[in-house]
Each structure stands twice: as structure tokens, then as C-alpha cells.
Amino acid sequence: RLYETSQNYRSYGTDPKNAPYPIEEFQLPYLVTDTADRVVYIPPANVFAPDGRWSSFEYTVQAFGTNEDHSERGVVSLNGPTNNVAGSSFSAGADGWTIQGNTLPQEPSFQAYGWGSLNRYVVGTDDVHYVDFATNSDRSKWFFVAPESYYHRALAASYGGTIQFTVRATYGDFDFLNSPLDWITLDCSSCNNGKGIRIVRYVDELLRWDGSEKTVSVVIAVGHGWKRDPLNAGLPISDASECEIAAVLQGVTRLRILGDFVQAGEGVALDDVSVSAAANQPAYPVACQGGCLCTHYPVRRMACCGN
């Protein structure tokens, strides 16, 4: 529950920090009266912390003495002890993940036992071999695709944080790899004026995999190898800008992890996926908080980032 701060905490910094009664839904939109703009969140009692965030809320700021000058909606992610905004440990099943790129979307196979550092994990296998005979690479690749719990504005809090997961191949010849290897892909369908933006972390000299057990951790920020896919084979792939990454995170509509690494068939085990926030906040780029300049009209909006 979300609470106002108590009077003794405001005056003397002593417990209890929260007021006696929570902010209720019928009170929204709620005007915070703490002059330091503080609220208190108390998570549910006697339950395990979730793999991702406990909850989130949105807010606006209004200029004093006006009725119309409001800020864009900000978002606050209320993370658990692991500081994850979203996550999947697969402790009880596939957690809503699917496999796409094979014949039909399907649920990955859940394995309720340990294998190395993987403990209760999911497995996907290659069901389709659509080969480009000029390169021997697969023309159609399969991916692990995240569930709806990952597609929320709260993921904006993960700028400067990491995407992390553990993988291990069950079979496959990793001497013969597909190319390119788009290992992590984030899509935002509302960005670029509704035309969409896709940012990709490709396999390169700094990020490789030979099929053995590996925990992958990629920083979600400019300067960490993220590329913008132009969604057009006739255009070049470019480095993703700071605001393109930031815009995709606040409007993400798909997160996928590549399984189809090798030119022949393979099986891939996946475990402990997490999208975490940066330890030091705020990390979301200040230059991007007001959105990007639109080309069709002289205003700034998040939806215009990437145009």
C-alpha cells in the first residue's frame, strides 16, 4: 500500500514513517502534502518478494498557482530486494514465456530439476530449418519471448541497469553459427510516430557464446553495444542513441532472447531472466525526459523519438 509520510517523520525523521491510512483508489488523483514530495510504500506482509517489481505508480507535477501547466506523466517502479523491474525464475513453470519463430508459437518445455547452476528452467528446440543456401544460415530464427508482465512503462526505470539471464545448450554444433546473431531484442511499437523502433544487442567480440553454461549481463544504456535495426534491409544498422534506448524502455512491447544460434538444430535452456534498475537513481537520461523533437510539428514527445 502507498501512504503519505507521518507528521513525526516529516518533523523529526522518526518512525513510523507512514501515516496511519493508505492512499485509496477513490482519492486519485491524490495531492501529496509532504513538502519534500515523499510517499511511503509498504509491500504485502508474509509473502515472498516477486521476481520483478512489487508494483508501480504514475504521477504528474503541476506548476504552483496554475490549473493547466502539468508535466508529462512520470513513473515510479517499486522494486524488491533484488532491484528487478521484471524477472522470471521459472520456479513453478514457464511463467508465460513463449517460443516464436518455429512453426507456431508454443510454450517452452519446463524442467523442474537442477543442471549446473540452472535450477528449474525452460528449454526451447529448433523445429524449422529454413536455410539460406548462399550463407548456410537460417533465414527464420526462433526466440524466447517474454510475457506481458515485462511490457510496462515501469521498465523505463531499467535505463542504466541490466538485462541478465543464464543459458546452456542441450545440443548443437557451435562451430557453425548463424549470422547475424541478434541475441537480445527490444521493440517499441508506439515509438517513431507509431512506425516502431527495434534495438538489438548483437553477438560480437565482447559478447559471445559457445554453448556452455553462461550468465549473460548486458547494460541497457548508450555505449554498451546496442544497435538500432532500421526495419528495412536496404538501410544500414546504426548505433542506438540515448533517447532511442530510453524511449523503447518506456514503451517496450516485445522482449526476445535468441535461441537459434547454430546453422543446424539446437536446444537451449534458459533460466533466471531479469531486467534490473541501476543502483544509482535517477538514471533515466535528463535530455530524454521531455521526449524528442517531432519532425511534423515543433513539439517534443516520447513517441517522436527515433523519427
N, C-alpha and C positions, 0 to 999 in steps of 0.2 A: 504494500500500500504506500501511497505517496502522501506525505504530511508537510504542513508548514513547520518551520522551526519553532521551538518553545520560547517563551519570553525569557526564561532564565538562561537559555543558551545564547540568545541574542545579547543579553546584558552582561553575562558573566562567563560564558563559554563552558558552563557546567551541564551535566546530564540531568534529566533526559534531553536529548537533542530535539526530539519531535514533540509537536503539540498533541493533545490527548486524542483528537479526532482526525481521521484521514480526510483528504480531499475526495469528495464523492463525484460520481459522474454527472449528477443533476446540477452540480455547481459550475460545470465547464461552460464557457471558458473562464478560468479562475485567475483572479488578480493576486499575484504573490505580494505579500505585505512586508516581508523581510527586506530591509533597505540594502542588504548585501546580495539580494536575489538568490537566496538559498532555499532549497527544499530538502526533505529527508525521505529516502526510500528504505522501507523495511521489507525484506523478502519474506515469502511464506515460511512459517515455522515447521520444523520436523519433516522436511522433505530434502532429498538430495538436490544439490545445485544442478542446473541443466548443463548440457554440453555447450550451449550458446549463451545468449543473454537471458537475464531474468525477464526483462521487459524493456519498454522504451516509451518515450512520450515526446510530443512536439510542442513548440512554444513560438510566440512572436514577441517582439519588443515594439512598444509604441512610444513615440516622442511625447514628452511631458506637455500636457496642456492642449493636445490636438486629438481629433477624433478619426483622422484619416491616415496619418503617417505611420504605417506599420512596416516592420521588417518582413523579409521573406521568412517562411517557417523554418526554424531550427529544429534539430532532432537530437535527443539525448538517449544514448544506449546505456542501460543499467546492466553492466556485465557482472558475471560471477567471479569467484576466486581465481579462475584461470585467465580472466580478461578476454574471453572469447565473445565475439559478437554473434557468431554462428558456429555450429560444430556438430559432428556426428562421431560417436564412439562405437556404434553398431553393437551395443551391449545386448540388445534384445531382438535385433533383426536388421533389415536393410534400411530402416529409418527413412523411407520414402525415396531413396535414390533409385534411379533407373539407368538402363543401358540404352543408348541411342546410337544409330549408325549401323546396326545389324539389320536383319530383315524387318523386324518390328521392334518398337520399344518394349523392353522387358525389365523385370526386376533382377538385380544381380543375385547370385547364389549366396546365401548366408551360411557361414561356417562357425559353429558355436564351440570352437576349441582354440587352443593356442598353437602358434607356429613361429618360432623365434620370438621376436618382440611383438608380433601381431597376436592379438588376443580378442577373439570374437570379431570377425572381419567379413567382408564381402568379396566375391570373385566374379569377374567377367571373362568371357572367352570370345574368340573371333569366330563368327558364324558365316561371314561372307568374304570371299576373295575376289575383288573386282580389280584386276591388275592392269596397270598402265605398262604395256609391253615395251615402251621406249625407255622407261626408267626402272621397271620391276617393282615400283612402289604401289601400294594400294591406292586406288582412286577414291575409295569410300572407306573412311576410318570410323571405328567405334569409340565411344566415350562413356565415362561415368558422368551422369548429370545430377546435380544437386536438387533437393526437394524445395518446396515453396517456402520453407522456413528461412532460406537464405536470401530470399528476394524481398528486401525491406529497406526503407530509407536509412535504417539504423546502421547498415553496412558502411555508410559514409564515415562512421567512427573508426573504421579499419584503415583509413589512409595512414601510411607510415607504419602500419602493423604488418602482419604476415599471413599468408596462406600456407598452411602446413599439413602434410599427410605422410603416411608410410605406405610404401608399395613393395611388392615382391612378386616376381614372375613364377607361375606354377609350371610353365613350359614355354618354349620358344627359342629360336636361334638369334641371339642379339648381335651376331656378327653381320647380319644383313638387316639394316634398319630402313624404315620408310623415311621419306624426305618430302616436305619439311615435317618436323615433329612439333606440333603446336600443343605443348604439354598442358598448359592452363589457359583457359579462355573465359573471358568475362564479356557479356553482351548487355547493352542498354538499348532497348527498342525505342524509347522516347527521346534519346539524345539526338543531336544533329537535326533538329526540327522534325523529329519523327522518322528520319531516314535510318537511324541507328548508328551506334558505334560499337566496334568489337576491338578489345585489346587482348593481346596474346603474349604469353611468356613462352618463347620457343626454347627448345633444347639448343645449347651452344657449348662453347668450351668451358664456361663456368657452371653449366647446369647439364649434367649428363647422367645416364643410367645404363647399366649393363645387365639388368635383370635380377641382380642380387638385392637383398633387403636394403632399403634406403629410406631414410626420413628426409623428405623434401621440405625446405622452408624458404619461401620467396617473399621478399619485402614488397609491399604494394605501394610504390612511390616512384616518382620520376627518377631516372638514373639507375634503375635496377633491372634493365633489360626488357621492359615492356614495350611492345610494338603495337602500332595501330594497323589493323587489317583494313584496307580500303574497301573491302567487299566488292571488289572489281578486279578481275585477273589482269586487266590491261593497265592498272595503276600500281606504282611501287609501294611496298611496305615501308612505313616510316616509324621513327621513334614516337611513342605516345607522349604527349605533353602533360604537364602537371594538371591542367584543368580538364583534359580529356579523361585522365585516370580518375580524378575527383568526381567528375560528372557521372561516369559509369558506375562508380561505387554507390552514389546516392540514388541511382535509378536502375540498378542491376536487375535484369530479367532472366539471365541464364548464367550459371557457372558450370563448367565441364572440365573434366580431367581426362586426358588421353589414355586409352588403354591399348590402342592399335599401334604398337611400336615397330614390330618386325614385318618383313615382307611376306612371310608365311603366317601360319596360325600361331596364336599365343594365348596364354591365360594370365591374368593379372589379379593379384589380391590387393585390396585397398583397406586401410584402417586409419582411425584417429584423424579424421579431417577436421580442421579448424580454421576459422578466419578470425584473427585476433586484432585488438586495437593496439596502438602504440602505447608504450609505458608512460611517455610524457605527453600530456594533453594540454591545450588543444593542438592537434597535428594537422587538421584539415587546412589546406593552403588558404591563407587570408585573401590572396588575389583571386581566388575562385569562389569565394563565399557569395558574392553578388551575381554569380553567373558569368556568361560570356557575351560579348557584343554580337547582336544579331545582324546578319547581312541584309535582311529585308526591311528592318526598321531600327532606328537608333535607340534601342533599349538593351538591357542586359538580362539574360535569363539562363538558367541551367540548361534548358532544352536547346539553347543555341550553341552550347559548347561542341566544337567539332565541325561547325559549318564553314 
